[in-house]
Amino acid sequence: MDGMKDLLKRRAAPAKANRNIHSDLHALADEISSYFSERKFFGRYLGTIKRVGIPRARQIFSEVKDSACDNPGKLFFWKCKKPPLGDVKGKGQMA
């Protein structure tokens, strides 16, 4: 009977979903900030993802997860700052 009681306790306590997640953008920012253990910087991740776009942010996030670095949060923001290789704007070009 004790085994059944333990089983019911485990099944009765599902993980609560965060009610503040409203869109894919918020979900990705929550996933990234949780993965890097920087929940207090959720807003910073949200703003950066808005700026670079969801597909590019997902790509950068997977690159950072694959790398073995000391500070993945800094690497994520550095890669978001850098433009993609095909998107060259800069010196000597007039718009």
N, C-alpha and C positions, 0 to 999 in steps of 0.2 A: 504494500500500500504506500510505503514511503516513496517508492520509485514513481508512482502515479502522481503524487503530490508535487514532486520536483519537476516532472514533465509539464504539469499544468502551470506552475509558476513561470517556467521558461516561455511557454507559449502565450501566456496572458500579458506579458510585458513587451509589446512591440515598440520599436523605436519611434519616437514622435518626430513627425516631419516638421521642418522649420516653416512656420506660417508666413514668414516675411519674404519668401522666394516667390516672385511674381512672374518671371519670364526666364527664357533661356539665358539671357545675359546675367541675371541674378544667380541662376543655378550654376553657371560656369564660374562666376566670381566666388561663390560659396565653396565650390569644389576645389578651386585653386588655393584659396586662402586656408582651407582646412588641410589640404595636402601638405602645404608648406608650414603648417602650424603657426600661422599669422592671422588669426581671426580678427584681431583688432585693426588690421589694415584692409578690411573688406571693401571699404569705400575707395581706397587707392586702386585695388584690383578692378573694381567696377568701372572707374573712370578710364583706366588704361584699356580695358577690353572694349569700352565704347569707342575709344579713339582708334584702335587698330582693327576692330571688327571681330566678330565671333570666330569665323573660320581661321583667320591668322592667329588669334589668341590660342585656339585649340592646337594648332600646329606648333606654336612656340612652347606651349605647355608640355606637349609630348616630347619635344626635343629636350626640354629641361629635365623631364622625368628620366629620360634615357641617359643623360650625362651624369657623371659622378663628380659633383662639385660640392664645395663646402657650404655655400649659401645659395640655394636654388631660387630664392625670392629675388635677390639682386640680379642673378642671371636672367630671370624672366623679364624684369624691367629693362635691363640692358638690351635684350633682344627685341623688346617692343619699341625701344627708342630708335634702333637701327632700321632703316628702310629695307624692304625686300630687295633682292638682287636685280630684279627686272624693273624696279621703280627708281630710276636715277634722276634726281633733281639736284641742282647744285651749281657748282662753280662754272662760270663762263656761259651759262645758258640763260637766255632771256625768255620770259614767259609771254 
